[in-house]
């Protein structure tokens, strides 16, 4: 009998946070280069990344419940 592998919530949170940091940095550079305004850059980054972080976390938790493509780790 196969036991499904489940990620802990803390792992999903860590993955979401580190991914968001990368996106914040890259988006900030692009938005600033386009607008040349720090206030606009900050406003867009804050709004979009709060929403994106929540959506990513929900997406990650839904996918964790789908067993397709998962394998149980073999014990050695």
Rosetta constraint file for C-alpha pairs under 8 A:
AtomPair CA 2 CA 72 HARMONIC 6.99 0.50
AtomPair CA 3 CA 72 HARMONIC 6.46 0.50
AtomPair CA 4 CA 67 HARMONIC 6.83 0.50
AtomPair CA 4 CA 70 HARMONIC 7.47 0.50
AtomPair CA 4 CA 71 HARMONIC 7.22 0.50
AtomPair CA 4 CA 72 HARMONIC 6.16 0.50
AtomPair CA 5 CA 70 HARMONIC 7.03 0.50
AtomPair CA 5 CA 71 HARMONIC 6.97 0.50
AtomPair CA 5 CA 72 HARMONIC 5.66 0.50
AtomPair CA 5 CA 73 HARMONIC 7.87 0.50
AtomPair CA 6 CA 64 HARMONIC 6.41 0.50
AtomPair CA 6 CA 65 HARMONIC 7.67 0.50
AtomPair CA 7 CA 11 HARMONIC 6.43 0.50
AtomPair CA 7 CA 12 HARMONIC 7.07 0.50
AtomPair CA 7 CA 64 HARMONIC 6.77 0.50
AtomPair CA 8 CA 12 HARMONIC 6.69 0.50
AtomPair CA 9 CA 13 HARMONIC 6.22 0.50
AtomPair CA 9 CA 61 HARMONIC 7.86 0.50
AtomPair CA 10 CA 14 HARMONIC 6.17 0.50
AtomPair CA 11 CA 15 HARMONIC 6.18 0.50
AtomPair CA 12 CA 16 HARMONIC 6.12 0.50
AtomPair CA 12 CA 57 HARMONIC 6.80 0.50
AtomPair CA 12 CA 60 HARMONIC 6.70 0.50
AtomPair CA 12 CA 61 HARMONIC 7.35 0.50
AtomPair CA 13 CA 17 HARMONIC 6.14 0.50
AtomPair CA 13 CA 57 HARMONIC 6.88 0.50
AtomPair CA 14 CA 18 HARMONIC 6.19 0.50
AtomPair CA 15 CA 19 HARMONIC 6.07 0.50
AtomPair CA 16 CA 20 HARMONIC 6.08 0.50
AtomPair CA 16 CA 53 HARMONIC 6.48 0.50
AtomPair CA 16 CA 56 HARMONIC 6.61 0.50
AtomPair CA 16 CA 57 HARMONIC 6.23 0.50
AtomPair CA 17 CA 21 HARMONIC 6.29 0.50
AtomPair CA 17 CA 53 HARMONIC 7.51 0.50
AtomPair CA 18 CA 22 HARMONIC 6.60 0.50
AtomPair CA 19 CA 23 HARMONIC 6.36 0.50
AtomPair CA 20 CA 24 HARMONIC 5.91 0.50
AtomPair CA 20 CA 49 HARMONIC 7.06 0.50
AtomPair CA 20 CA 53 HARMONIC 6.66 0.50
AtomPair CA 21 CA 25 HARMONIC 6.26 0.50
AtomPair CA 22 CA 26 HARMONIC 6.35 0.50
AtomPair CA 23 CA 27 HARMONIC 5.84 0.50
AtomPair CA 24 CA 28 HARMONIC 5.84 0.50
AtomPair CA 24 CA 45 HARMONIC 6.61 0.50
AtomPair CA 24 CA 49 HARMONIC 7.14 0.50
AtomPair CA 25 CA 29 HARMONIC 6.45 0.50
AtomPair CA 26 CA 30 HARMONIC 6.46 0.50
AtomPair CA 27 CA 31 HARMONIC 5.97 0.50
AtomPair CA 27 CA 45 HARMONIC 7.23 0.50
AtomPair CA 28 CA 32 HARMONIC 5.92 0.50
AtomPair CA 28 CA 41 HARMONIC 6.24 0.50
AtomPair CA 28 CA 42 HARMONIC 7.68 0.50
AtomPair CA 28 CA 45 HARMONIC 6.70 0.50
AtomPair CA 29 CA 33 HARMONIC 6.07 0.50
AtomPair CA 30 CA 34 HARMONIC 6.30 0.50
AtomPair CA 31 CA 35 HARMONIC 6.03 0.50
AtomPair CA 31 CA 36 HARMONIC 7.80 0.50
AtomPair CA 31 CA 41 HARMONIC 5.69 0.50
AtomPair CA 32 CA 36 HARMONIC 4.87 0.50
AtomPair CA 32 CA 37 HARMONIC 6.03 0.50
AtomPair CA 32 CA 38 HARMONIC 6.56 0.50
AtomPair CA 32 CA 41 HARMONIC 5.67 0.50
AtomPair CA 35 CA 40 HARMONIC 7.35 0.50
AtomPair CA 35 CA 41 HARMONIC 7.44 0.50
AtomPair CA 37 CA 41 HARMONIC 6.23 0.50
AtomPair CA 38 CA 42 HARMONIC 6.05 0.50
AtomPair CA 39 CA 43 HARMONIC 6.18 0.50
AtomPair CA 40 CA 44 HARMONIC 6.14 0.50
AtomPair CA 41 CA 45 HARMONIC 6.05 0.50
AtomPair CA 42 CA 46 HARMONIC 6.06 0.50
AtomPair CA 43 CA 47 HARMONIC 6.26 0.50
AtomPair CA 44 CA 48 HARMONIC 5.99 0.50
AtomPair CA 45 CA 49 HARMONIC 5.81 0.50
AtomPair CA 46 CA 50 HARMONIC 6.13 0.50
AtomPair CA 47 CA 51 HARMONIC 6.54 0.50
AtomPair CA 48 CA 52 HARMONIC 5.99 0.50
AtomPair CA 49 CA 53 HARMONIC 5.80 0.50
AtomPair CA 50 CA 54 HARMONIC 6.47 0.50
AtomPair CA 51 CA 55 HARMONIC 6.27 0.50
AtomPair CA 52 CA 56 HARMONIC 5.92 0.50
AtomPair CA 53 CA 57 HARMONIC 6.17 0.50
AtomPair CA 54 CA 58 HARMONIC 6.33 0.50
AtomPair CA 55 CA 59 HARMONIC 6.06 0.50
AtomPair CA 56 CA 60 HARMONIC 6.03 0.50
AtomPair CA 57 CA 61 HARMONIC 6.24 0.50
AtomPair CA 58 CA 62 HARMONIC 6.23 0.50
AtomPair CA 59 CA 63 HARMONIC 6.26 0.50
AtomPair CA 60 CA 64 HARMONIC 6.19 0.50
AtomPair CA 61 CA 65 HARMONIC 6.77 0.50
AtomPair CA 62 CA 66 HARMONIC 7.00 0.50
